[in-house]
């Protein structure tokens, strides 16, 4: 009996030790930091924007504030219809000019050295000198002509001297005729000599900045009528746009140009009356702005007309392109839900467009941060 009790006591003791050991292993060696990381990751994940199955976005309020989203409630109204034209920046012909070679010659530096692009010049400044260049045969003919003229001048001078000595015995008319012939021969001789030896100074036709059309070096031989330099005034530029509807000039109200993301104000100055490649050229003067333009730069010119259209005005920054390249906007439908809408637009000016299809009255459209919403996957 005592042995049996001892056996039961030992069995209970072994079971107690075994249970304590298992309990210590289960709660003592578990890595609770992993559970904390998992919980933290779950919290961060639920606070991130998500794209739902229907293509809409679920964006928490905190994320909206971080992205800087701004929306406006749209209203339909009657707007001025606009037309988008392709334009090119040109130098103002009233303030610019070009320097061409009047004959074939060798270029020599001016008083300030060889001109470079960007140098400021004043009307009348000597830019370069041009020394005439001719073939050996032409140069020989010119020298022979100069020698012949020298002989004729000597004869005329001697004849004039004799006539002056006997002025009382010959008519005054004969003396004047010889004197005129002598002066004409001298002028002819000077012209021939200039074509051989003298250099011609090429002067700036207007005040402004030099825009070199090609690299001109000292000693370079240029052909006649070759353009060497162009003078432009960077503060006086014009934009030429081609309109395929000649009636646009009669209904035009205002215009602006889009250079990248910058807006350039324009002033309409007039239009031609002859089509060029089936288009009517319209000329606009560039008004002062912070945007710098270059001659030859391509621009999108937005011309606002007097024709009216029914639509919703939106800033261009609200537009985003969809996967297929179509124009879309983001509409704020609920507190944390955004839906993409395909739209059809017409330009209003360089900063805004008119949505003629795809939106409804009182829709809240994202105007700032729309491109960031399109990046959510």
ZAMAR-162918 format. One record per atom (N, C-alpha, C, CB): residue in one letter; x, y, z. Coordinates in steps of 0.1 Angstrom, whole numbers, plus 5000, padded with zeros to 4 digits. Each point is the difference from the previous one (the first is absolute). Glycine has a CB too. Layout:
<nodes>
AXYZ ...
</nodes>
This chain:
<nodes>
X500849885000 X499250125000 X500950135000 X498249875012 X502850124996 X500950125001 X500850014986 X500249975025 X500149924970 X500750014987 X499150064989 X501449805006 X497350164995 X499150054990 X499850155001 X498849785000 X501150275012 X499950145003 X501250084995 X498549955020 X502749994983 X501250064995 X500150014985 X501249915020 X498349984973 X500050004986 X499050114994 X500549765000 X498450265007 X499050104995 X500650145003 X498149855005 X502650175006 X500650135003 X501050044990 X499649965024 X501349944972 X501050024990 X499450034986 X501549855013 X497450094984 X499450024987 X499450144999 X499549764998 X499950295013 X499450135001 X501250114999 X498049925014 X503150054992 X501150095000 X500650014986 X500549955024 X499649944969 X500550004986 X499150084991 X501149785004 X497650204997 X499050074992 X500150155002 X498549805000 X501750245013 X500050145003 X501350064994 X498849965021 X502349984980 X501250054994 X499950014985 X501349905019 X498150004975 X499950004985 X499150114996 X500349765000 X498650275007 X499150114996 X500750135002 X498049875006 X502750155004 X500850135003 X501050024989 X499649985024 X501149924972 X501050014990 X499450054986 X501449825012 X497550114985 X499350044987 X499550145000 X499449774997 X500150275015 X499550145001 X501150104999 X498149915014 X503050064992 X501150104999 X500550014986 X500649945024 X499449954968 X500550014987 X499150084991 X501149785003 X497650204999 X499050064992 X500050155002 X498749805000 X501550255012 X499950145002 X501350075002 X497849965011 X503349964991 X501250065002 X500950024988 X499949905022 X499950014968 X500950014988 X499350064988 X501249815009 X497550234992 X499350064988 X500650134997 X497949875006 X502250174981 X500550134995 X498850094999 X502049904988 X497750185022 X498950095000 X500250124991 X499449925023 X501950114974 X500350124992 X499549984986 X502050045013 X498049844982 X499449974986 X498550035000 X501849834996 X497550145015 X498650035000 X499850155000 X499649795013 X501350294994 X499950155000 X500250054986 X500850015024 X500249934969 X500350054986 X498849974991 X502549975004 X497049914997 X498849974992 X498950095002 X500749775000 X499050265013 X498950105004 X500350134994 X499549875021 X501750184980 X500450144995 X499850004985 X501650035019 X498949864974 X499950004986 X498550004995 X502149874999 X497150065009 X498550004997 X499450145001 X499949765008 X500650315002 X499550145002 X500450094989 X500049965025 X501350034970 X500550084989 X499249974987 X502350025012 X497549854986 X499449964988 X498650054999 X501449794999 X497950215011 X498650055000 X499950154998 X499349815014 X501850264988 X500050154999 X500550044986 X500450025025 X499949894966 X500650034987 X498850004990 X502249905005 X497950184984 X499050014990 X499949864992 X500350254997 X498549714999 X499849884994 X499250024987 X500249885022 X500150044968 X499249994988 X499049895001 X501950104986 X496849935013 X499049905001 X499849924987 X498950145018 X500349764983 X499849914988 X499350074989 X499849815015 X499450294987 X499350084990 X500850114994 X497949945011 X503450074993 X500950114995 X500050125008 X499649914978 X499550115032 X500050125008 X501049995011 X497650034996 X502750085011 X501050005010 X499450035014 X501750084983 X498949855027 X499650035014 X501250075006 X498549795001 X501450335002 X501150095005 X499650055013 X500750064977 X499949905034 X499750065014 X500250155000 X500649785010 X498750285000 X500150155001 X501550045003 X497650005008 X503149925000 X501450045003 X500850004988 X499749905023 X500150004968 X500850004988 X499650114990 X500249755003 X498550294997 X499650114992 X500750135004 X497849894997 X502450135016 X500750125004 X501449994996 X498450025019 X502349864983 X501449994996 X500250034985 X500349845019 X498850114973 X500150024985 X499750144996 X499449764997 X499950325012 X499750134996 X498850014990 X502350075004 X496849844997 X498850004991 X499150115002 X500249764999 X499450314990 X499050115000 X499049974990 X501750165007 X497049874996 X498949974991 X499150134999 X500049755007 X499350254982 X499050114998 X498749944996 X501850174994 X497149895009 X498749964996 X499650074987 X499349965024 X500549964965 X499950064987 X498650044997 X501949864992 X498050244999 X498750054995 X500150024985 X499550115023 X499449864970 X500050024986 X499550144997 X499549764997 X501250304993 X499750144996 X500350014985 X500550095023 X499250034972 X500350034986 X501450075000 X497550034994 X503449914998 X501450044999 X500350044986 X500649855019 X500550234980 X500550044987 X500849894994 X500150245007 X499549724981 X500749894993 X501450054995 X497749904993 X503250005008 X501450034996 X500549904990 X500450105022 X500649944971 X500649924990 X501549995003 X498350064982 X502349825016 X501449985003 X500749994986 X499549885022 X501550214977 X500850014988 X501549975002 X498350174992 X502449804998 X501449985001 X500750134996 X499849754994 X501150295015 X500750134998 X501549985001 X498150125009 X502649984986 X501550015000 X500450145004 X500149824981 X500950185028 X500650135004 X500950054990 X499849935024 X500050204972 X500850074990 X500550135006 X498749904982 X502450155012 X500550135004 X499150114995 X502449915000 X497450205007 X499250114996 X500750074988 X499050035024 X500449974965 X500650074988 X500250155002 X499049834986 X500350235024 X500150145002 X501350035008 X497550034999 X503049885009 X501150025009 X501249914997 X498450075017 X501649844973 X501149914997 X500550034986 X499049835015 X502050094981 X500650014987 X501149894998 X499550255000 X500949744988 X501149904997 X501150074993 X498349824998 X502950125003 X501250054994 X500549904989 X500750135021 X499349914967 X500349914989 X501350054993 X497649934997 X503149984996 X501150044992 X499650054986 X501449835012 X498950304985 X499650054987 X500749944988 X499450215012 X501849734991 X500849944989 X500949895007 X500050214986 X500649715006 X500949895005 X501250075006 X499149834984 X501350135028 X501150065006 X500549935012 X499350224991 X501849825015 X500649945012 X499650095012 X502049904987 X497650035024 X499550075012 X501250045008 X497949875000 X502150255005 X501150055009 X499350065013 X501650054980 X499149935031 X499450045013 X499750155000 X501249825012 X497850224995 X499650145002 X500850075011 X497749954991 X502050175013 X500750075011 X500049925013 X499550224989 X499449715014 X499849925012 X500349854999 X498350175007 X502449804982 X500249854998 X498949944992 X501349995021 X498849884978 X498949934993 X498749995008 X501849864988 X497150175006 X498750005007 X499749865005 X499250204987 X500149795024 X499649875005 X498550025004 X502349945009 X497049944991 X498650015003 X499750055015 X499749814983 X499450275018 X499750065013 X500550135003 X499949775008 X501050284983 X500650145002 X499050104997 X502349924994 X497650185015 X499150124998 X500750104990 X499049975024 X500250074967 X500550094990 X499150124999 X501149814987 X499450305008 X499350124997 X500050034985 X500650105023 X498349954972 X499850034986 X501250084995 X497549995002 X503249964988 X501150074994 X501449955004 X498650204999 X501449715011 X501349945005 X500649924988 X499249995024 X502150024975 X500749914990 X500249875006 X501250204990 X498349705003 X500149865005 X501349934995 X497549995002 X502650014984 X501149944994 X500450084987 X499449775009 X501750204985 X500450064988 X500049894989 X501450185011 X498249854977 X500049914989 X501050044989 X497649945006 X503449984992 X501050034989 X499649924988 X501850055017 X498150024971 X499549934988 X501049894996 X498950214992 X500649695003 X500849884995 X499549974986 X500449915023 X500650084968 X499649974986 X501149904994 X498950234997 X500849724992 X500949904993 X501250084995 X498149844994 X502950085002 X501350064995 X499750084987 X501349825010 X497850124981 X499750074988 X499250135002 X499949784988 X499150215021 X499350135003 X500950105007 X497949865003 X502950105006 X500950095006 X501050074990 X499849875021 X500750054969 X500850054990 X499350104991 X501349795000 X497450184997 X499250104992 X499850135007 X498949804989 X500950195024 X499750125008 X501350085001 X498349885013 X502850064989 X501350075000 X500350074987 X500949845017 X498850094972 X500250064986 X499150124998 X500749774991 X498050215014 X499150114999 X500450125008 X498249844996 X502450145016 X500550115008 X501250074994 X499249885020 X501750044973 X501150064993 X499550084989 X501549815007 X497550144986 X499550084988 X499450135005 X499649794988 X499650205023 X499450125006 X501150105005 X498049875006 X503150084999 X501150095004 X500550084989 X500649845018 X499650094970 X500550074988 X499050104995 X501349804994 X497450175006 X499050104996 X499950125009 X498749814990 X501550165023 X500050115009 X501250104998 X498849855017 X502350094980 X501250084997 X499850094988 X501549825011 X497950124979 X499850084987 X499050115003 X500549794986 X498450175021 X499050105003 X500550125009 X498349824998 X502650145011 X500650115009 X500950094992 X499949845019 X500950104972 X500850094991 X499250094991 X501849825001 X497150124994 X499250084991 X499350115007 X499649794986 X500050185027 X499350115008 X501050115003 X498449825010 X502950144993 X501050105003 X500250094988 X501149845016 X499050114972 X500350084988 X498850094997 X501449824991 X497450135011 X498850084997 X499950125010 X498849804991 X501650175022 X500050115010 X501050114996 X499249835018 X501950134976 X501050104997 X499650094988 X501749835008 X497550124983 X499550084989 X498550025001 X501849914986 X497850115027 X498550025002 X499550124993 X500349895022 X500550214975 X499450124993 X499849984985 X501250135017 X499449764978 X499949984985 X499049894996 X502350084999 X497249845011 X499149894997 X498750025008 X501949844995 X497050105000 X498750025007 X500149935014 X498850004977 X500550075032 X499949955013 X499349865001 X499950245008 X499349734983 X499349875000 X500949894998 X498050114991 X503149915000 X500949894998 X500849975013 X500250064976 X500250045031 X500749985013 X499249925010 X501250224996 X497549825005 X499149935010 X499849854996 X498850225004 X501249764982 X499849864996 X501249915004 X498650084981 X502649985017 X501249925004 X500149985015 X501250104980 X498450005027 X500049995015 X499049895004 X500750245002 X498249754992 X499049905004 X500549864996 X498150164997 X502549824991 X500649884996 X501149955010 X499450054976 X501450055028 X501149965009 X499449955014 X501550184989 X497549895016 X499449965013 X499349864998 X499650245006 X499849734983 X499349874998 X501049894999 X498250114988 X503049915006 X501049904999 X500649975014 X500550084976 X499650025032 X500549985014 X499049915008 X501250224999 X497649814999 X499049925008 X500049854995 X498650205003 X501549784984 X500149864994 X501249935006 X498850084979 X502350005021 X501349945005 X499849965015 X501350134983 X498149955025 X499849975014 X499149885002 X500350245005 X498749754987 X499149885001 X500749874996 X498150154995 X502749854995 X500849884996 X501049975011 X499750054976 X501050055030 X500949975010 X499449955013 X501450184991 X497449875011 X499349945012 X499649864999 X499150235004 X500649734983 X499649864998 X501249905001 X498250084985 X503049985015 X501249925000 X500650005014 X500550054977 X499750065030 X500750015012 X499250045012 X501950064987 X497150035012 X499350055012 X499149905006 X500250234990 X499549785023 X499149915007 X498750085003 X501949875010 X497050064990 X498750065003 X499649975014 X499349974976 X500350135032 X499649975014 X498549965000 X501650175009 X498149724998 X498649965001 X499450045014 X500549804984 X498550285015 X499550075013 X498749935004 X501150224993 X498649805020 X498749945006 X498950094995 X501249915020 X497750034974 X498950074994 X499050055011 X500349874979 X499850075033 X499150045011 X500749975013 X498049954986 X501450105025 X500549985013 X499449875006 X500450255004 X500449675003 X499449885006 X501149915004 X498050024987 X501849855011 X500949895004 X500349924987 X499149995024 X502249984975 X500449924988 X499549865002 X502050154996 X497449794993 X499749865000 X500749944987 X497750045012 X503449904991 X500849954989 X499349884993 X502150085011 X497749934976 X499449894993 X501049894996 X498350164991 X503049875009 X501049904998 X501350055006 X498949934978 X502149985023 X501250035006 X500950074990 X499849815016 X500550324986 X500850084991 X501450025006 X498050114990 X503149855004 X501350025005 X500850104992 X500049765007 X501050304999 X500850104993 X500749934988 X500350135021 X499749944967 X500649944988 X499149914992 X502150025012 X496749954993 X499149924993 X499550074988 X499349885021 X500650054967 X499550054988 X498549974999 X502349984989 X496950125009 X498549984999 X499650044987 X499750045024 X499149914971 X499550034987 X499150125001 X500149764994 X499650304995 X499150114999 X498649975005 X501450094981 X498050005026 X498649985005 X500049895011 X499150074978 X502049895027 X500049905011 X499750085013 X501649854988 X497550095020 X499650075013 X501149965011 X497549994994 X503150125011 X501049985010 X499550015014 X501650104984 X497650005019 X499550025014 X498650054999 X502350055009 X497049935003 X498650055001 X499950085013 X499149804987 X500350315013 X499850095012 X498649995004 X501950154993 X497849815019 X498650005005 X500050075013 X499649784989 X499250265015 X499750065013 X499249905008 X500050244991 X500649695019 X499349895007 X498750055007 X502249895003 X497750244999 X498850065007 X498950034990 X501550095018 X498849904969 X499150034989 X499949884991 X500450255001 X498849655002 X499849884992 X498649994995 X501849895012 X497950044978 X498749984994 X499849854998 X500050224989 X498749745011 X499749864997 X499149994988 X500249955025 X500149974966 X499249984988 X499349865001 X501650144986 X497149875013 X499249875001 X499249994987 X499850025025 X500049854971 X499349984987 X498649955004 X502149944988 X496950135006 X498549975003 X499549944987 X499750195017 X499749704984 X499449934988 X498550054997 X501549805004 X498050295005 X498750064998 X500350154999 X498749825013 X501250244975 X500350144999 X499050095008 X500849954977 X498150005027 X499050085008 X500550035014 X498149914986 X502950025019 X500450015014 X500550145003 X500749765000 X499950314990 X500550135003 X498950105003 X502049954985 X496850035010 X498950095002 X499349985013 X499850014975 X500349875031 X499349975013 X501049995011 X498249894987 X503150145011 X501049985010 X499850105011 X501649914983 X498550055030 X499950095011 X501350025008 X497649935002 X503049965001 X501350005007 X500849884996 X499050135020 X502349874984 X500849884997 X501149995011 X499550034975 X501049855026 X501149965009 X500749884995 X498850105020 X502449884984 X500849894995 X500449915012 X500850134980 X499449745017 X500449915010 X501449954997 X497649935005 X503450115003 X501449964998 X500449905011 X500650224988 X499349655010 X500149915011 X498950015010 X502550014997 X497850025015 X499050035010 X499850145003 X500549785010 X500150314982 X499950145003 X499150074990 X502350005009 X497050114995 X499150074992 X500650134995 X498149905012 X501850124975 X500550124993 X498950094995 X502249884994 X497650245011 X498950084995 X500450064986 X499350065023 X499749944968 X500250054987 X499050114996 X500849774993 X499650324998 X499150104995 X499949994985 X500750155019 X498149844976 X499849994986 X500350134992 X498249825005 X502650174985 X500450124992 X499550004986 X502050015014 X497649884981 X499550004986 X500249864994 X500450244998 X499049754990 X500149874992 X500350044986 X498449885016 X502150024977 X500250024985 X498749974993 X502449935003 X497750104984 X498849984991 X500349904989 X499350235005 X501849704997 X500449894990 X500349885008 X500950174984 X498449725011 X500249875007 X501449954997 X497649954998 X502949985013 X501349934999 X499849865003 X501350215006 X498849704985 X499849865002 X498549985005 X502549955004 X496650124989 X498649995004 X499750055014 X499849814984 X501050275022 X499850065013 X500350155000 X500649785011 X498750294997 X500150155001 X501050035012 X497750044990 X503450035007 X500950035011 X499550125009 X501949924985 X498150055028 X499650105010 X501250045007 X497749915002 X502550225001 X501150065007 X499750055013 X501050064978 X499749905033 X499850045013 X501350065006 X498149825003 X501750285005 X501250065007 X500149945014 X499850214987 X501449755017 X500249945013 X500050115011 X501349804990 X497850195019 X500050105011 X501049965011 X497550054995 X502950055013 X501049975010 X499549895010 X500950244998 X500049665004 X499749905009 X501349945006 X497949944987 X502049975023 X501249945006 X500549894992 X499150065022 X500349894967 X500449894992 X500950054989 X497949885005 X503350064994 X500950044989 X499849914988 X501750085017 X498349984971 X499749934988 X501250024991 X497650035002 X502549884988 X501150004990 X499450004986 X501649885016 X499150194975 X499550014986 X500049864994 X500950244998 X498049724996 X499949874994 X499349905009 X502050054988 X497749995025 X499349915009 X498649984996 X501550075019 X498049804982 X498749964997 X499150025013 X500849844982 X498050225015 X499050035011 X498749954996 X501350205008 X497849775002 X498649984998 X499350135004 X500249755005 X499250314985 X499350135001 X498549975002 X501750124986 X497749935025 X498649985003 X499350144997 X500549825018 X498650174972 X499350124996 X498649995005 X501550024979 X498150085029 X498650015005 X499250084990 X500849975024 X498049974972 X499250074991 X498750055007 X500949854981 X498250215011 X498850055005 X498949905000 X500650234992 X499649655002 X499049905000 X499949945013 X500549954976 X498350015028 X499749955014 X499749854999 X499150215007 X501449725004 X499749855001 X499649985015 X501749944982 X497549955019 X499649965014 X500949905005 X497650054994 X503049975018 X500949915006 X500450045014 X500949954977 X500149975028 X500550025014 X501450044999 X498449835010 X502050294996 X501350055000 X500949935010 X499250224992 X501949735004 X501049935009 X501450044997 X498449805002 X502550215008 X501450034997 X500649884994 X500150155019 X500949874972 X500749904993 X500749905009 X500350154981 X500149895031 X500749915009 X499149895006 X501550195006 X497249834992 X499049895005 X500049894990 X498750175012 X501849844976 X499949904990 X501149905001 X498950164985 X500849715014 X501049895000 X499749914989 X500350025025 X500749914970 X499849914989 X499849865005 X501450144985 X497649795009 X499849865004 X500949904994 X497750065003 X502149824999 X500949894995 X500050004985 X499649875020 X499350164974 X499950004985 X500350144994 X498349825002 X502150275006 X500450134995 X498850105000 X501749894986 X497150075019 X498950095000 X500050095011 X498749834989 X500750295010 X500050105011 X498949965011 X500750184983 X499849835029 X499149965012 X500250105011 X500149764994 X498950245015 X500250085013 X499549915011 X499650224988 X500849825024 X499749925012 X498850085007 X502449915003 X496650025000 X498850055007 X499949955014 X498850024978 X501150075032 X499949975014 X498549965003 X502050155006 X497649724994 X498649965002 X499749995015 X500149884978 X500750065030 X499849995014 X501250065008 X498549794996 X501450205017 X501050065009 X501449944996 X498350035018 X501849844980 X501349944997 X500049934987 X500449985024 X498750054967 X499949924987 X500150104988 X498649825011 X502350144980 X500250074987 X499749924988 X501750145012 X497649914978 X499749934988 X500550074988 X497949905011 X502750034980 X500550064988 X498950014989 X502349915005 X497750204988 X499050034990 X500650044987 X498450075017 X501249874972 X500550044987 X499250124995 X500649764994 X500150345000 X499450124996 X500450044986 X500050075024 X499250034971 X500350054987 X500150165002 X498849814987 X502250255008 X500350145003 X500150084987 X501149935021 X498950204981 X500350104991 X500950115007 X497949964986 X503250095007 X500850095007 X499350135003 X502049894989 X498350185022 X499550135003 X501250104999 X498249915015 X502950064992 X501250094999 X501249915004 X498750215005 X502449854997 X501249925003 X499949945014 X501350154985 X497849895024 X499949955013 X498849925003 X501250195007 X497849814985 X498749935003 X499449944988 X499650165019 X499549754983 X499349934989 X498550005003 X502149864995 X497150114995 X498649985002 X499649864998 X499550234993 X499949705018 X499649864999 X498650004994 X501549935020 X498350014968 X498750004994 X499349875001 X500950174984 X499849735022 X499449875002 X500849925010 X499150004976 X500149935033 X500749915009 X499850045015 X501649954983 X497950175020 X499850055013 X498650045002 X502450075002 X497149945011 X498750045003 X500050125010 X499249764997 X499750305004 X499950115009 X500349965014 X498350104986 X502449985022 X500449995014 X501049895002 X497750075006 X502949874984 X501149915002 X501250075006 X499249864981 X501550075028 X501250065006 X501249944993 X498850035023 X501950054970 X501149964992 X501350045006 X498650024979 X502449895021 X501350025006 X500850094990 X500049785012 X500450344994 X500750094992 X501550015003 X498050134998 X502449825014 X501450005004 X500349865005 X500050255005 X501149694990 X500449865005 X499349894992 X500350095022 X499149944966 X499349904992 X501049904995 X498250164994 X503049895002 X501049914994 X500549905011 X500750184984 X499349865029 X500449915010 X499049895002 X501250185011 X497549844988 X499049905001 X500249894989 X498450175010 X502049884978 X500149904989 X501249905002 X499150184985 X501849855024 X501149915003 X499749905010 X501550194995 X497349815011 X499649905010 X499749874993 X499150185016 X501549714988 X499849874994 X499449905010 X501950054984 
</nodes>
